[in-house]
Amino acid sequence: MLENTPETSDWHALSSVYNSAFFCSLGFFVIRFLIPIIAYGTMGASATQVALVFSFLTLGSALFSPVAGRVAKRGKRRESILLGAFVRASSYIGMAYSIILANVNFLIINSLVWGFGAAFYQVGSDAEISERVLRKNRAEAFGRREAANGRGSVVGAFIGFTILFTLESSVTVFLFYAAMNIIGGLIVVRHQPPIEKQTEIPNGPNRKTAISLGIAALVIAAGLDTFITALLSPFVELYILEAFTSDIILVALVYLPGGIIAGILGGLMGRFADHKNKTGIVSTAVVVGALSTLGLVFIPAILSSPFDLLAIAILFSIGSITGLTAYTVMSSVFGTAYEGRASEGFGLFESVMGFSRFSAPIVGGLLWDFLDPSAPFILVGLSGFILVPIYVYGMKKYEHAIKEQGVGNNQPL
C-alpha cells in the first residue's frame, strides 16, 4: 500500500483549506435556521415536507460521497473541494429562486444539489487534511477546520441577519452565500502545494482484519448516532419557537455561545483529543447530547422565561464542546485507518452517514405530524444512551489493533 509519511505536519499547506472552510461555512447557520422557517411558515409546507428538504440535503452526500472518494485521489483532492463549492453555490441560487416561486418542491430539488456539492467538498477536504498531517496532529487538524466552520457560521449569521432585517430579503441572503462559496472554492486552488511523498509499507491481511473489526463497530455506532441526531435536525428551531418563545432572534441567540466556542477553541479541542482518552471523549459526547435533547422537553416545565432559554443555551454550548471534540476523534480515527487512501475511507464513511441523515428527518417528521412535536425529542434522548457500549467496543478494538500491528510507520497515537 502506498502511504503518506510526512516528516512534519504541513500546516502551511492547510491554511488555504481552512480559509476556504470559513467562506463556505458563512451560510451554514442561517441556511439551516431559515430553511425550516421559510418552508413551514412561508411556503405552508407540512413537517414531513420540511423533513424532506433536510433529507435531500444529505441524500446527495450519501449517493455521491463514494464517487467523490474516487475523484479526490492524490492530486485531485483540491479539485474536488472546488467542484463541491461551485455546486453548492449553484444550489444557493436555486434556493433563492424557489423562495421567489414559493415552491417547496423546487426547494427540495435544490437541497439534493446542495448535498451533491457537499459530498465532493467534504470528502476532498477530509482527505486533504488527513494526508497533510502526522497522526499525532490529526484530531487537531480537523479541529482547526471545525474552528473555521464555527467562525464562518457566527460571522455569516451576523451578516445574514443584517441583510435580512435591513433589506427584508431572504433571497439576497442566499445569493450572498452563493458568492461566498465561489470565493471559497477559488481560494483552495489558487496555490496548490506539492503532493506529499509516498512510501511503500507492508499491509498484511491480519492487520487489515484487526483494524476493520474496530472500524466496522465504529461505523455502526456513528451511523446509529447520526440517524438518532438527524431525527431532530429540521425541528429544533420549530420546537423552540413553539415551546419556549416566538422571537426568532432569541432562538438564534441560543446557538450563539456554542458557535463562538467552536470558532475560538476548535483547534485546542482537537489538540486535546489527540492526547486524551478517545473512548471517554466519544462516550461523553453521546451522553451530553442525549441529556441536551431531553432538556428541550422537560426544561419548559421546570424553569420560567428567560431562564429556560438560558439553560438550553448552556446545554447547547456544552454539547458543542463535547460534540466537536468527538468529531475530531472520529475523523482522526478514519484518517489513521485509511492512511495513504483517505479519500476512499472518507468517501465510504460520509456515504453511510449521509444515508442515516437522509432517512432520519422523514421519521422525525412523521412523529411530529402524527404523534406529538415532543415525540422525536423524547425518542432521541432515550435512544442516545444505547450507543455508548457500541462506541466503547469499537474504539477499544480499534486502538488495540493499532497498537498491536504498528500502523502508520510507528507514528505516535
N, C-alpha and C positions, 0 to 999 in steps of 0.2 A: 504494500500500500504506500502511496506517496503521501508524505506527511509534512506539514508545515513545522519547521523547527527554528523560529526566530531566536536570535541571541538575546534580544530585549523586546519589550512591548513597544510597538510603533505608534505612540500616542499622536505624533505629528500627522501621520497619515490619516488618523481617525478624526482629526479636528474638522475636516470638511463634512464627514458623515454626521457629526454632532450638530454642526451648523445647519445642515440640510434638515435634520430631525426637528430643529427649532422652528424653521419656517413652515415645514409641512405639518406641524402639530398645532399651529396657531388656531386652526378651526376645530380642533378636536372637541373641546368642551362645549362651545356654543352650538356646534352642529348637533352633537348628541343631546344637548339640552333643548334646542329649539325643535328638532325633528318631531319628537312625540307631541309637543305642544301645538305645533303647526298642523300636524296630521289629525290630531284628536280634536283640537279646538277650532281650527280654521277650515279644514277640509271635511270635517264631520266624519272622520274615519272611526271605525269601531276599535276596541282594544286589540282584537285579533288582527286587524289591518295594520295597526301600529306595530304589532309584533312582527308582521311580515316585512315591514320596512327594515327593522333591525335584523331579521333573519337573513334577508337578502344582502345586507351589508357584509355578512360573513359567508354566505354561500359562495360568492365569487372567490373568496380566500380559500375556502375548502376545496373547490374544484381546481383552482389554478396553482395552488402552492407547490404540488409536485412538479408541475411544468416549470414553475419559476425556479425550483431547485435544480433542474437540469440546465436551465438557461444561465443561472448565476454561478456557473463553474468558473474556474480560475481565469481571470482576465475579463470576465463579463459580469462580475458582481455589481459594479457601479453602473453599468448599463441597465441592469435590472432595476436598480434604485431609480434611475432616471425615467425609465418606462413607467414604473409604478407611480411616480409623482405626476407625470403628464396625464396618465389615465385618470387619476383622482381629480386632477384639475378639471378635466372634461366632465366628470361626474358632478362636480360642484356647479358647473354651468348648467348641466341638465336639471339639477335640483332646483336651481333658481327659476328655470323655465317652468318646472312643474308647479311652483308656487304661483307663478303668473296665471297658469291654466287652472289652478286649484284642483289638480288631478292627482289623487293619491296613487293611482296605478302607475303613472309616469314617474312618480317619486320612488316607487318600489323598483322599477326598472333601473333607475339611476343608482339606487342603492346596490344593485347587483354589479354595476360597472365600477362603483367605488370599491367593492370587495375584490374585483379583478385587479385593480391597481394596488390595493393593499397587499395582495399576495406577492407581487413582484417587489414592491418596496420593502416589505418586512423580511422576506427571505434573503434578498440581496443585502440588506443592512445587517441582519443576523450573521450571515456568512462572512461579510467583510470584517465585522468587529471580532468575531471568533478567531479568524485566521491571522489577525494582525497582532494578537497579544499572547503572552505566555499564559499557561493555565493558572498560575498563581494570581494573575491580574484579571482573569476573565470576568468574574462577577462585577468587579469594579468597572470594567469597560462597559458592560451592559448597564450598570447603574448610572454611568455618565450619560448614556443615551437617554435613559428614563428621566434624568435630571433636565436634559434639553427638552424633552417632551413636556415635562412639568412646567418649565419656564414658558414654553410656547403656549401651553394651554391657558396659563394665567394671563400672559400679555395679550394673547388672542381674544380671551374673554373680555378684557377691558376694552380693546379696540372694537370688538364685535358689538358689545352692548352700547358703546358710544355711537357707533354708526346706526344701530337700531333705534336708539331713542332720540338722536338728533335728526336723522334723515327719515325716520319711521319707515324704513325699507329693509325687510329681511332679504330681499333679492340682492341688494347691494352687498350685504354681509357675505352671502355665498360667493358672489363674484370676486370679492376681495380675497377670500381664501383660495379661490381658483388661481389667482395671480400669484399668491404666496407659494403654492405648490409648484408652479412653473419655476419660480426662483430657486426653491429648494432642490429641484431636480437638476438645474444647471450648475448649482454650487458644487455638487458632488462629482461632476465630470470635468469641471474646469481645469483642474490639475490632477492628473492621475498618477499616483505614486507607483513605483515599480512593483511587480509581483514578488512576493516573498519567496525565499529559497525553499526548495523541496529536497528531501532525502528519502531513501528507501529504508523502511524498518519492517521487521517481521510482523506478521499478522496471523498467528495460528488460530485454528478453529476453537481451541479451548478458551483462549482469551476472548474471542468474539462471542462465544456462547455465554460465558460468565457475565460479561457486560450486558448482553442482550436481555438476560433474565431481569436484571435490575431496571433496565430501561423500559421493558415491557410493563412492569408493575407501575413505574412512574407515569408512563403514558396513559395507562388505565385510570390511575388516580387523578392525573391532570385533566383527562377527558371528562370524568365524572364531575370534578371540581368546576370545570368550565361550564358544563351543562347546568349544574345547580346554580352557579352565579348568574349565567346568562338568562335564566328564567325571569330575572328581575330587570334586566337592562333597559327595556322600554318603559318601565313603570315606576321607577323610583321617584322621579320628579312628579309624575302624576299623583302618586300616593301621598307624597309630602304636601302637594297642593290641596289634596282633599282632606287629609287628616291633621295637618299642622297649620298651614297658612295659605292664603290665596295670593300672597305677594311674591311675584316671580323673582324680584331682586333678593329677597330674603332667602329663597330657595337656592339661588346661585351662590350667595354668601356662605351657605352651609358647606359647600365644596371648596371654598377658597383656601382655608387653612391647609387642607390636605395637598392642594396643588402647589402652594408655596413651599411646604415642607419637601415635597418631591423635587421641586426645582432647585432648592438650595442643598439638600442633603443626599440626592440620588447617588452621586459618586461615592460619598462617605459610607452610605449604607451598603453599596456594592463591595467596597473595601472591607467593611465589617464582615460581610457574608463570605469573603474569600478566606477568612482566618478563623471563623467560628463554626459551631456545630450546625451543619446544614440541615440535619434531620429536625433539630429543635426549632430552627427558623421557619421551616415549611409548616410544621405542626402548629406552631404558634399562630401563623398567618391564617390557617384554616379555622382555628378556634375563635380568633378575634373576628373573622369575617362572619361566622355563624352568630356570634353574640351581637354584632352590629345589626345584622338583619332582624333578629328577634327584637332588638331595641326599637326598631321602627314601628313594630306592632304594639309594644307594651308601654313605651315611654309616654305617649299622649295620655294614658290613664293614670300615670304616676306623677308627672310634672305638668305644671301650667306654663303658658307662654310668658316670657320668651325662653324660659329655662329648658323647655322641651327641645327647641331648635338648637340651643347651645349644647345640650347633651348629645344630640345627633352629630353636630359638627365635631365634637371631641371624639366620638366613636369613629366617624369617617376619617379623621386625622390619624388616629391610631391605626386604623385599618390601612390607610395609605402607606404608613411606615412599614408595617409588617408585610403587606401585600407586595410592595415594591421590592423589599429585601428578598422575599421568597421568589419573586420573578427573576431576580438576578441569579439566585441559586439555580433555578431550573434551567435558565439559559446557559449558565456556566457548565452544568452537567451535560447538556446535549452538545455543547461545543466541544467538550473534552471527549465524549463518547464517539464523536464523528470528526475528530481532528483530521485535517487534510481533505475532508469531503463534507464540510459543514453545510454547504448549500443543500446537499442531498438530505442530511439529517433534519435540518430545519424545515425543508420543504414538506417532508412527511409529517413532522410534528405539527406544523401550522395547519396542515390539511385535517388532521384529527381534531385539533382544537376548533377549526372552522366548522366542521360538521356538528360538533357539540353546540357551538354558538348558534348555528342555523336552526336546529330543531327546538332548542330550549325556549326561546321567546314565544313560539307558537303555543307550546304547552302552557306557558305563563299567561298568555292572552286568553286561552280557553278557561283557565282557572279564574281569572279576573272577571270574564264575562258571565260565566255560568255558576260560579260559587260565590266568591266574595273578593273584593280588592285586596284583602289581607291574606287570602289563601296562599298565593305564591310565596309570600314573605315567610309565613309560618313553615311551609314545606322546606324552603331553602335553609332556614335557621336550624331546623331539627336534623335535616339530612347532612349538613356540613360535618357533623361530628363523626360520621361513619368513615370519612375519608382519612382520618389520622392514621389508623393502623395500616392502611394500604400504602400511604406515603412513607411511613416508617419502614415497612418491609422493603419497599423498592429502593429507598435511599441507602439502607444498610447493606442490601445485597449489592448495589452498585459500588459503594465505597469499598466494600470488602474485595470485590473483583478488581478494582483499580489498584489497590494496594498489593494484592497478591500477584497480579500479572504485570505490574510496572508499566502501564500505558503511558504514552506521551514522552518516551525517551527519558524517564525518571525525573520529569519536572515535578516540583513540589505541588501537593494538592492545594 
